[in-house]
Amino acid sequence: MLTAVISPLKHHQLLIYSLRIAACVFLAIGSAHAEDDVDDRDLTGTIDQMLSDSWTAAGVTPAETCSDSVFVRRSYLDLVGRIPTVQEAETFLQDGRSDKRAQLIQVLTTSEDYAQHFADMFDALLMGRTSQRNYDERSKHQWRSYLERVFRENQSWNDVVAEILLARPASNDDRGAVWFLFERKEKHQEIAEAVAPAFFGIRIDCAQCHDHMSAHEIEQAHYWGLVAFFNRSKNVHTKNGPRISEDAIGGFSEFANLEGDSSPNLLTFFKSVTIAEERPDKDAKPEDKDDLYVPAGLDGDPRVPRFSRREKFVDEIVSDHPLIARAFVNRIWAMLMGRGIVHPFDEMDSVHPPSHPELLDLLAEDFRKSDYNIRRLVQTIASTKAYQLGSVKPQGIDDPATFAWYLERPLTAEQIGRSMQLGVRGNFDNNSQIVQQVRQSIRDVMPKENVATVKDALFLTNNAAVNNFINESNDKNHLTLRTLNLGSPQQQAELLFQTIFGRQPDSEEVETVASYLMQNQASQMDRIKQVIWSLITSAEFRFNH
């Protein structure tokens, strides 16, 4: 596929080009921890010092700190998944407090929009993109509301991982945690291949037939051991809803390497112990007796094996496994900083060493000591000087792993859909049709390389859903009519830029837009809609920078 790196810093050229083609294209298609009172400035200061020392050692001069107008847009997109309103941005810009950035981070990460945005991100990261029908199923069976509650109540990530992988809810309020396993429909290898990157930050797919060819520490035994922890599990429907039952017998097999040598699939995994389990003789026929089980915690749920492989995995492998913390902090770093300390963020193996190993160690250890406090981690990283650098790459620096400038990156479909609604209509609905439609086309979330594909660009610039959304935005509070009611094309240009980009246009942009708005080739309302179309499909809007 033809791809091109697109910088939002080129918005002048792209805007002018978009305006020239706007008429023909547009018209033709017609939020559990209590909040910490601990002062985290020492941790943030240590991170800043580590990065500063690395820049000095490499002879690197980082970018300047970004402006307040850039920071407010950036932080809203990263922390709550949408652009700020004009009023929200203006309130921040007029705030005279010296710690207003820290205060904004606090407000955003305790908001409902934060819970919704992080639920969006982790739904995509843990479950993958899917059809709208499957999204509806995730909502129906409480997976989505479970994720929202995780981030709203700031639940311990270690506990969340245990709940998801045990899939044995203690109450009906937790029933959504079952869906991670249930949606994968008893495909035990697929489950293992999903569990490893999602929670441990490693990929084990290549170890199915042999030890990993490059990352030799990942062994074939780790692949089949992980499969064994789940291969007694079955999907069942109960009066309490979907559940994962587990047999007390079976699941014993052997795997062969490329040389044909066979080994038993023992209960083991990467950087962990092997769980002892008595294996029957090859010719033995094990009996599934009632005394092998105990009643479930909830009436109506499947009975539980006295020796439960999934429970052993959670209690003896997952519990405080060193990669649980390291993988999560690396993922959050990547979400906020554009790439992980280990890149890609889900390949934390010997082939992909960390760019700043001491920093990764520090973050992982602090995350464990904080009882896996997600919100505290997010607030800490967003408070660093590195997060608040400008996105213009300094001359002479080419390695993004230095984190010497803010790495611009494309918005997710949900960020685009929410921001489009907020900019054009002044409010948003997470479940709106435009969000669903954009999500079906723009499927990447935290891609390895930040590129804009032709498919993505064509969807936004040549798609009936986007054009219909703008065409149908005709209420008095919508941007089109508010713009139409202004006295001059110059004022109209300023309102459009401030609302959609969160900044004032420069003189060239004002002149370009005003000149376009004064043309007679279409009605003034249509011309305003065409300018809105050109702005929300531009690189400056579609990238966080």
Summary of the structure (lengths in Angstrom):
residues: 545
radius of gyration: 25.8
end to end distance: 24.8
largest distance: 88.8
contacts: 1736
relative contact order: 0.15
helix: 53%
strand: 6%
